[in-house]
């Protein structure tokens, strides 16, 4: 059944005429230089530019925040949970690990 649909689709695509160099789809009296995307195209482009700028600002803030947090950490700390391991080495057993 599925092969029949594929065959019918391929048949339809192969029989469609391809546009020639003389048929450009423009109304009579228009040249390709006179066609523009219009106001909707401008709005979509402006929206995309604003969205990309906002994403870049957000990404810069997040990267800066991570960099500052890394600078503030103590030299012996490798991760935020390193403070717990420092306490465990001081004699307190760590949760979830067997004590020797």
C-alpha positions in Angstrom: 0.0 0.0 0.0 2.8 2.4 0.9 4.7 1.5 -2.2 1.6 2.5 -4.3 1.7 6.0 -2.7 5.4 6.4 -3.3 5.0 5.3 -6.9 2.1 7.7 -7.4 4.1 10.6 -5.9 7.1 9.9 -8.1 4.8 9.7 -11.1 3.3 13.1 -10.3 6.7 14.7 -9.7 8.1 13.3 -12.9 5.3 14.6 -15.1 5.3 18.2 -13.7 6.7 20.6 -16.2 9.8 22.5 -15.2 9.7 26.3 -15.6 11.7 27.5 -18.5 13.8 30.6 -18.7 10.9 32.6 -20.3 8.4 31.9 -17.5 9.5 33.7 -14.4 6.1 33.9 -12.7 5.9 37.7 -12.6 2.9 39.7 -13.6 3.1 41.3 -17.0 4.9 44.7 -16.8 7.2 43.7 -13.8 10.9 43.1 -14.0 12.8 41.0 -11.5 14.4 44.3 -10.2 11.1 45.7 -9.1 10.2 42.8 -6.8 10.9 43.1 -3.1 9.9 41.0 0.0 7.7 43.9 1.2 6.8 44.9 4.7 6.2 41.4 6.0 9.7 40.4 4.9 11.1 43.4 6.7 9.2 42.6 9.9 10.4 39.0 9.9 14.0 40.0 9.3 13.8 42.6 12.1 12.3 40.1 14.5 15.1 37.6 13.7 17.8 40.3 14.3 16.3 41.4 17.6 15.9 37.7 18.8 19.6 37.0 17.9 20.8 40.1 19.7 18.8 39.2 22.8 20.2 35.7 22.8 23.7 37.0 22.4 23.3 39.3 25.4 21.8 36.5 27.5 24.6 34.1 26.6 27.3 36.8 27.4 25.7 37.3 30.9 25.6 33.6 31.6 29.2 33.1 30.5 30.3 36.1 32.6 28.5 34.7 35.6 30.1 31.3 35.3 33.5 32.9 34.9 33.1 35.1 38.0 31.8 32.1 40.1 34.9 30.2 39.1 37.1 33.0 40.2 35.4 33.3 43.6 35.8 29.6 44.5 38.5 28.7 46.9 41.7 27.4 45.3 41.2 23.9 46.7 37.6 23.6 45.5 37.1 22.0 42.2 33.3 21.9 42.3 30.5 23.4 44.4 30.3 20.1 46.3 34.0 20.2 47.2 33.2 21.9 50.5 31.3 18.8 51.6 34.3 16.6 50.8 36.6 19.0 52.8 34.3 18.5 55.8 34.4 14.7 55.4 38.1 14.6 55.4 38.1 16.6 58.7 36.5 13.6 60.5 32.8 13.8 59.7 31.5 10.8 57.7 30.0 11.7 54.3 26.4 10.7 53.6 26.1 7.7 51.4 29.7 6.5 51.8 30.8 3.8 54.2 33.1 4.8 57.0 36.3 2.8 57.4 
